[in-house]
Amino acid sequence: MRYISFSRNFGKEAALYAGLCKAKGDLIAVMDADLQDPPNLLLDMCTAVEHERYDAAAACRSSRTGEPVIRSFLRVVFIV
């Protein structure tokens, strides 16, 4: 894990780009820190990249089962 400090808030895209530029290692994962998406999916994605010989892996939520009602409501309001 690496830490990058900015002099001010440059936005998510700039932070993501800076992180990718400074990243080292065979695999790099990008995930929001709010844990809205389950981190355990990273293991399946790493397996797909390493053993199935894919160049990249991505995930898309197909169901919101079990999500708190307020989060579902806010998601709908935000999209509109």
N, C-alpha and C positions, 0 to 999 in steps of 0.2 A: 504494500500500500504506500502511496506517495501523497504528500500534502503540497498544495500550491496555494499561495496567498496572493490576493489581488489588492491593489491600492484602493480600489472602489468596486462597486457592483457594475460589471460590464455585461451582465446578462448570461442566461443559460447557455446559449450557443457559443459564446466566446469562452466560457468556462469549460465546456465540453471539448472544444477544439484544443485548448491549452492542455487539458488532461490527456487527450489522444496524442498530442505532440510529445509529451513528457513520458508517456507510458513505455514500459519495458516488459518483455516477456513474450512467450509464445502465443498466448491468448489474451485478449483484452475484452472485458465486459463493461457495458454501459447500462446502468440501472438507476432509476430515481431513488433517492434516499428515504422517501416516505414509506417504503415497503408496501405500496399499494399492489405491486406485482410480487408474487411469491419468489423469494430468492432460490428456493430449491429447484426451480426450473433451470437454473444455471448449470446444474450437474448434467441434465439431459442434453442441454445445448452444447456443452463441452464434449460430451460423448459423441454427439452427431458430427461435430467438426473434426474431432480426432480420429474416430474409428470409421465413420461413414465417408470421410474424406470430402466434406463440404468446405467451401471457403468461408462461409459465414452462417450464422443461425439467428433467427428472430422469432419472437412469439407475439401472438395476438390473442387477446381474451375473447373466448367464444361464448361465455356465460357469466352472468353476474350473480349466480346463485350463492346465497349466504352473505351477500354484501349488505351492510346496514342500510336501512331505508333512507336515511338522510344523505348518505353518499350517492345513492342512485338518483335521488331527487336533485341534488346539486349538479350531478353530471348532466342530467337532462336540461336543467336551466342554463348551464354553462354553454352547452352545444348550441342552443337556440340563440 
